Amino acid sequence: MMATKSSSGSGTLTQSTTATTTVTDDELSSRPMNVDDDDDDMPDNDENERDVFQDEVDDETTSTTTAHANNDFPAEMSPPWSPSGSWWKDMLHFVGPGWFVSIAYVDPGNYQADIQAGATSRYNLLFVVWWTSILSIYVQILCVRLAYYGKCNLAEAQARHAACLGPTLGKWFRYLNWFLAEFSTVITDLPEVIGIGIACHIFFGWPYYVGVILSLLTTMTFLATLSLGMRVLEGTVFLFVAVMSVALFVEMSLVQPPAGEILHGWWRGFESIQSSDIFAITGVVGAVVMPHNLYLHTAACQSRPVAHPRHVPQAVQWSSWEPVVPILVSFAVNLAIVAISAEKVFGEPHAELVGLTDFCNYFSKLPFGCALWAVALLAAGQSSAITTTYTGQYVMDGFLQMNLPLRWRAIITRLIAIAPCIIVSVAFPNQLNQLVNIVNSSLSFLLPFAFTPLVKYNCSPEIMGGSLQHASTGFEKIVLYIFAISVWAINTVALSVQGGGFFGDLRARLMEGNDGDNDNFMAEDDTINGTISSEDDGDRYLMGGLFNYGSSSNATTITYMIILALEVTIQVFYAAWNWYVLFTPITALSQQVPQSEEQANENDEEGLGSEISHFSIDDETEDIVTCGGEDNDNDEDQPVNMANPNEGELA
């Protein structure tokens, strides 16, 4: 049976699914046949169809889509998978997305957070890096579940959730969520391309902005390999991870860090935590568990479609184990940078201001010290730029349904991401370290806007195929909700407490009457030569060092009130958004979102009902078709529709 839904109008996706199953005579007689008049090549009699279905069951195989049968599926997607009978073949089939998303754990933003951790606290924050990495494995498992059981990526699920608010409010809520996701992706790209610029500066002496602009060409070149298949791009990213790992492990071996201190900070570093470490901790959290990575992994899993629903649990199992090794490797890379920073930067004057731009100056006497650092930066920056561009495509497609060819979406998302980076590298070449610190802490603040929905949807049967079996319930649901609330609460505290780097430091700065100066932030060019002379350590807290308020009491009071009002507004919005997403029931999603009468009749005739596999929006009618949907009683007889968001077709 083939069911095809198509409608005109920009933004509407055309989909086609092929269902195969074992049926009885009664089931077959009640099944709508040949609903698409154009599909004359499909079997149109009971005997032929039943024979096809029964043969497949006897062989313990399942059908794939018609495109797969003709080897006509998109290049960036693997053929629909069925168990091969060999565990290592099945395991290797799912290897790839984990390495793809592991880049988010070893990008230049992570390097900056690791440098800060080692420079300010030696090995004490290593436990934060470790436990954040371990918890991120669970986060990636949630991404896998949503992709396979929910049959959609995170952006599509959020757009679906917004539909509960109605046509008007839901539309604006969808746009708001898109902006937050797009913004987090854009600022994530800032450290990545700056890392490329710094590497080019070390190698060739070029200004930072030259390397930033060059990254546009190199990233588009690598993305062009998608025409050769997704595995080629995944292999490229794996190669970059290998290069940066070798470079940093060699460098760490030259530094020879003490194993005892490493183990102490790894397991008992929390015993030495101080309030001044809050900003560094939020930087680590934001750099390790990046919001864009949740969109990326739910989308990357769609490159491994499954041929039949009965094999989905096995696919989820393989895909859940697959990111473990890449994440553990990324922890080792982060440990190496913390160790180098702890041994070479800790205790130096103004160590808290050291970052990507001047890190290698502290170990330049090591053999190939700066060259190895530049290689690691280049590999990390380039691979990260690839993944952020790839993520931007899915964010744009999931929320806005811009049905554009892959190459154009790649170009648009890359230009959107790189424009702010060029501006920053030209306007603030001497403040890049501090700006990357701001980005890391901002990503920690933005994390709940992606993580809270991920938790909600994993706990919602309406999203997870309409089945309690697939949704997280009971104790696991309680743990996930506590997890989500904790992430929000930590960022809420960091936003307002002194030492968090944001409003708490701004208010403290005002209350001190601006006794310090701003030379630390504005003279970062001196740190490259290791000659900073300012005595004001307060400027390590970024927002407190960005402004000079003057000495006017009235101006200070007005500024204080403005900052306080802005802080309260952001905190109220932050709490309200997370509360709504986490605790508002989404039972309305178990029913098909209202469509026009013509579309509803068309779906009824085709037997689609509410089982539409891919989220889409009709720009003319504002009708919303959701991904996932309820499981029917004969769920085992339904195909797994792993949608291809790049081409608007099923795999």
N, C-alpha and C positions, 0 to 999 in steps of 0.2 A: 504494500500500500504506500502510496506517496501522497503527502499532504502539502500543498503549496499555498502560501499566502502572499499576495503581492498587492500593493496599492501604489498609486501614483502620488506625486508630491515630493518635494525635496525633503530629505531627512528620513524618509521611510525606507526601511530595509526590506529587501526581498529574501525570503527564506524558503528552504526546501528540505524536508526530512524524509527519510526512508525508514519505515518500521518493519521489523521482521520478528515473528514469534511463532510459537506452536499454538494452534487453535483447534477447537472442536468444530463440529458442523454448526452447532447453535451459535457459537461465537462468530464464526465466519459469516453466517447469514445475517447477523446483526451489524457486521462491520461495514462502514461505507466504503464503497469500491470505486477506484479510478476517479477520484474527485476532481482531478485536474484534467480537463478535456484535452490538454496538449500532450499528455503523457501516454501516447498510444502504445509505447513499447512496454508498458507494465502489464503483468498478467491480469486478465479480466474474467477469469473463471475460477470457481471454487477449487477444483481439483489441482490446477497448476499452482495456485497460491499455497494450498495446504502442503503439497509435495515439497515446495521450496522451503517452507518453514520446518517441516519435519526432518529433512535432510540436514539442515543446519544444527538441529538439536542432537541428532545422532552423531554428528562429527564434533560435538561440544565446541562449536564455533558460532560466531554471530555474523550477521551481515554488516557491511559498512555502508556508507552513503554511496549513491550512484557515482558521485565524483571520484570516490576512492576506487570503485570498481574500474573506472576508466583511467586511473592514475592522474586525475584532473584536479586534485585538491591543491590549495594554495601552498606555495613553496615554504612559507614560514611555519607550516603546521606538519606534524608527523602524521603518518597514516593512523587511523583509529586502531586502538590496541586491544588485543585479546591475549589471555595468558598463553605463553608459548610452551609451557611444560618444563622450561628451564629457568631456575630462579635467577641465574646470573644474566641471562638475556633480558628477562623482565626488568631486573634492576637497572641494567644499562640503558634500557629504553627510556626510563624516567630521569636519568642523569642529565643535568643541564640547567634547568631553571634554578636549582639551588645555588650553583656557582654564579649564575646570572645575578641573583638577588644578593649574594654574599658581598658583592662589590660595595653595597651600601655600608658594610661594616669595616671596610678598609679604604675608604675614600679620603681625600685630603682633609675633609672636615674632621674625620676620626683622627687623622694625624695631628691636627691642631689640638684636639681635646686631649690626646695622649701626651703631647708635649707639655700642655698646661698641667696635667695631672702629675707628671714626673717632676716638672720644674718647681711646683709649689708644694707638693706633698710627698715627694719621693715615691715610695711604693704603696703608700697608704690607700690610694684610690684604686688599686689594682683589683680589689674585690668588687668594686662597682662595675668595672669592665667585665669581669668574669660573670657575675650574676645577671647583668644586663644581657650578655650574650646567651646565657643559658635560657633565660626567660624568652628571649627572642626566638628560640627554637619553637617554643609553644605558640608564639604569635604566628610563625610561618605555618604551623600545622593548622591554625585557624584559617589562614588564607587558603590552604589546600582544600579544606572542607567546604568553604564557601564556593570555591571554583567548581568543584565536582558535584557536590550535593545541591548547591544553589544554582548551578549551571549559569553563573554570571560572574563578572569581576566586581570589585568593591564599588567602582564608580557607577556601574549599572544598578547595583543594589541600592545605593544611596538615592539615585534618581527615582527608583521605584518607590522607595520609602517616602520621598517628597510628594508623590502623587496622592498620598493619604490626606494631605492638607487641602485638596481641591485644586481646580484648574488654575486659579490666580495665585493664591498663597503658595501652593505647591510649586508653581513655576519659579517664583522668586526664591523659595527655599532651595530649589535645585540649583539656581544660579549662584546663590550664596555658597553652597557646598562646593560647587565647581570652582568658584573664586578661591576658596580656602585651599582646595587641593592643588589648583594651578599655582597659587602663590607659594605653597610649600615646595612644589617641584622646582619653581624658578629660583628660589633662594637656596635650595639644595645645590643647584648648579653653580652657584657663586664660588664655593671653595674648589669645586672640581676644575673649572677652567682657569681659575687663579693658580691652581697647582700646576697646570700645564704652562702658564705664563712664567711661573717661578722657575720651573725646570728649564725652559728655554733661556731664561735670564742667566742661570748658572752655567749652562752649556755654551751659549753664544754671546751673552752680555746684552741681549735684546731688552728693550723696555717691556714691562709686564703685558701691556695691552697688545703687543705684537703676537705673543704666544696665545693670548685669549682669542684674537681674531683668527689665528691659524687653526685653533681648535675647531672652529666652525667647519673648515674644509676637511680636516681629518675625521671628525665625527660623522659627517655625511658620507665620507668614503667608506667607513666601516659599516654604516647602516645600509649601504648599497649591497652589502653581502647578503642581506635578507633574501635577495632574489635567488641565492644559491641554497637557501634553506636556513631555518632557525638554528640548526645545530652548528653551522659554520660560525654564526655570530656568538653562540655560547662557547664554542671552542676558542674563539678570539679572546673573549673575556677571561676564560680559564688560563690562557697563556699569559695575559697581563697579571693575573693573580700570582702565577708562578714566578714571574720576573720580579715583582715587588717583594715577594716573600724571600726569595734568594738574596736579593740586595740587602734587605733589612736584617736577615739572620746573619749574614756575613758581617754586617756592621756591628751587630750586637756582640758577636763573638770577639771582635776587636776591642770592644769596650770592657768585656769580661765582668758583667754584673755579679754581685754576690747572690748565690742561690738561696741562702738563708733568708735574706731580706725580701727576696721575691716571694718566697713561700709565705712569709709572715704577712706581707701586704695582700697576698692572694686570698688567704683564709681568715686573717684577723685584723685586716686594715681598718675595719670599722671601729676598733677600740681607740683609734687616734683621730677620729673625725672631729673637726672644729666647724664653727659657724662660717668661718671664712672659706670653707671648702664647698659651700652650697652652689656657688656659681660654677665651679669646676665640675661638680657632680651633675648638674643639669646639662652642662655641655657634653659630658660623656653620654648621658641618656639620650639626648637629642641627636648626637652623632652616631650612636650605635643603632637605636630603633628609630629609623627615619620614617616619617609619614608616607613619603612617596613609595617606600618599599612595599607597603601593604597593597597599594594599587598595582605595583609591578608584579608581585608574586601571584596574585589572583588572576592577573592577565596572562602571565607566563605559563601558568598551568594549562591554559587553553591550547597551548601548542602540543599538548599530549592528550588528544581526545580519546575516549573509550568507546568501543564498538557497541557494547550492550550494558544495560544497567546492572545486571548481576555481577559484572566485573568491576563496578565502581568502587566498592569497599577495598578491593585489592589495589586498585590504582591509588586510592587515598593512602593506603598503607605505604606503598612504595614511595609516593611523593612526599609523605611526611618524614620518612627516614632520610630522604635524599639531601635535604639542606644541612643535616647534622655535621657531616665532615667539613663542608665549606665554612660553616660558622665557627667550628673549632679551629680551623686553620686561620680564620680571620682574627680570633682571639690571640693566637700565637703571634701574629703580625703586630697587633696592638700592644701586646706585652713587650715586644722588641723595642718599639718606639718609646714606651714608658721607661724601660730600662736605660736606653741611651740618654733620654732626657734626665732621668734621675742621677745618672753618673756624671754627665757632662754639663748640665745646666743648673741643677739644684745647688743653691748656695751662692750662685753668682749674683752680682748686683742686678736688681730689677729683672730677676728670672721670670716673674709673672708676666712680663711683656714679650717674652720670646715666643716665636711662632714659626710658621712655614717659611717666611722670607729670610730669616737669619739663623735658623736652627743649625745649619751645617757649619756655621762659623765657629761653633763651640767644639767641633771635632774635626776641623779642617786639617789638623796635623795627622789624623789617621790616614793610612794608605787608601787612596781613592775615596776619602770620606765624603766630600761634597758630590763627587760623581755618582756614588752609590745612592745618595739621597736624591739626586736629580732623577736618576733612573726610576726609583720607587715612586717619586712624585708624578713623573710622566705616565707611568703605567697606571697608577691609581686615578689620576685625573682624566686620562683618555677613556679608560673603561667606565668610569663613573659618568662621564658625559654621554656615553652611548646609552647607558641604562636610564638616565634621566630623560633623554629625548624619547626613548622607547616608552617610558612611563607617561610622558606628556601626551603622546598619541592616544593612549587608552583613556586617560582622564578626559581629554577633549571628546573622544568618541562616546564614552560612557555617559557623560553628563549632557553633552550638546548634540550628540548624534550627527556630527558633521561628516556626512557620507562622502568623503573625499578620497582620492587615490592615496595609497600609502606614501608615495614619495612626496606628495604635497603636504600631507599631515606632518611628515618628518621635517620638512623645511619650515613650515609655520611654527611648530613647537620649538624647533631649534632657534629660530630667530627671536621668538618671544623670550626664551630662556637666556640667550646670550646678550641681548641688548643691555640689560642692567649690568651685566658683568663687564662689558666694554666701558660703560660709563664709570663704574666704580674704579676700574683699573687705571683709567685716565685721570679721574678727578681726585682719587685718594690713593696714590701709589705708595705712600708712606704709612698708611693706616690699615693695610690689608690684614695684618694679624688680628687686630682688635675687631675688625669687621667680620672676620671668620668666627671669632668667639661669639659675637652677637648672633650670627646665623645659627650656630650650634645650639645656643640657649633658646633661640626663637623656634627652632625645630622641635625642641622638647616641649615648648608651650603649645605648638601646633599638633603634637602627636595625638591628643585626645580626639581631634576632629576626624581622624582616620581610625584610631584604635577603638574608640567607644562604639561607632557603628559596626565595626568588625565583630566585637563582642556581642552586640545586640542581635545581629543577624545570625550568628552561630547559635544563639539561644532561641531563635524564632523558627518554629516549624513552618510558618507561612513563607519564610524565605528558603529554608532548607528542604525544598521539595514537598512541603506539606506533611512531613513525617516526623514524629517524635523520636523515631529511631536514629535519625540523622542529626537532630538538633541536640545541643548541650543542655541537659536538664539536671535537676537534683543538686547534688553536691558540686558538680563541675560548674553548673550555672552560677551558684553562689560564689565560688572561687573566682570565676571570670568577672562577675560584677564587682567584687571587692578589688580585683586587679584593676579594672577600668576606673573605679572611683579613686583608687590610690594614685594612679597616674595623674588624674585630674587634680587631686588634692596637693600632691607634691609640687605641681606647676603653679597652683594657686598660691601656695606659700612662697615659692621662689619669686613669684611676680611682685610680691608686696614686702617681703622681709628684707632687712638690710643684709647685704652680702649676697643677695640673689642676682644682682647685676641690673635690676630694672627699677621699678618705682620706689622700692625701699631705699635704694641708694640715691635716687633723685631727691627724695624728701630729706634724707640725712644730709645730703650736700647743701640743700637750702638752709636747713637748720643750723649748719655750721657757719653760715654766713659767707660761704665761698672763700674760706681761709686759704685753701690750697690753690694751686694753679693747674693749668691744663697742659702743661708742657709734655707730660708723659704720652698723652694720646697724639698730640699734634707733631711730636718730634720723633716718631718711630723710626725715621730714617737714621737717627743716631744709634738706634739699637743694632743696626746692621754692623756698625763698627764697635759695638759694645761700649758706647760712651755716654749713655743716658745719665744725666746728673740730677734730675728732679728727685726730691726727697718725699714726694707725696704718694704713698702707697695706696691711697684711696682711689686713685685713678685706675687701678686694675679692675675696678667694678665699672663696667663700660659706660652705662648710661649716666653715671655720676661724673664722668670725665668728659662728656661731650659738650657740655654747655658752660658758659661763663655768665652767671646771672647778674653780676654787678653788685653794688653795695646798697642800692636803694631799698629801704625797708618796705615801702609800698609796692615796688616792683616785685620784691621777693614774696610778699604776701599774695599778690595776684597770681604770680607764677605757681606758688604752692597750691592755691585753690584750683587752678586749671589742671595741674598734674593730679591732684586728688580726685577731681571730678572725672577725669579721663580714666584713672585707675578704677574707680568705683564702677563706671560704665562698662569697662572691659571685663571686670570680675563678674558683674551681674549677667552680662551676655554669656560669658564663659560658663557660668553655672547653669543658666537657663537652657543653653544649647545642649549641654551634656545631659541634663535632667530630662529634657524632652526626648532625646534620642534613646536614652537608656531605659526610661520608665513608661513612656507612652506606648500603649498597646498598638500593635500593627495588625490586628486581626482582619482589618479591612483588606489587607493585601491577599488574603486567602481567596478572594473573589476577583474575577477579571475586572480591571478598571473599565468603567463605562466607555463604550465606543459608540460610534454612529450606528444607526439602525442597519444601514447597508453593510457595514463591516461586521456587525454582530451576526447578521444572517449568513454572511459569507463564511464566517468561522463555524457556525452551526452546520452548514452544509458540508464543510470539509472535515468535520469531526475534531476540530482543534480545541474547542472549548476554552478552558483557561490555561491549557498546557502550551503556552507560547514560550519558546526557549530563549529568546533574545530580546532585550529591552529595545524599544524603538519609539520614536516620537513622530507623529505626523504634523508637520509645520502648519498645515492648513486647518486641521481640525483640533489640534492640541490633544488628540487622543494619545494615550500612553499604553503601550503593550509591554508587559513586564517579563523579566526573565524568571526562570524557575517555575513556580506554580505548584498547585497541590498534586500529590501523588494520587493517581486513581487506583481503584481496586486491583487493576491489572497492571500495576507499575512495572512488574517484571517484563511486560510485553511492550513497553515503550522504549524508544531509542534514546540514548543520551545525546542531547543536542549541545555539543560544545561549540558555541557560536564563534565564528571568525569575525571579530570586530573590524578587521582591516578591509575586508572585501564585502561585508554585509551578507555573507552566505554561511551556511553550515559547512563544517569540515567535510 
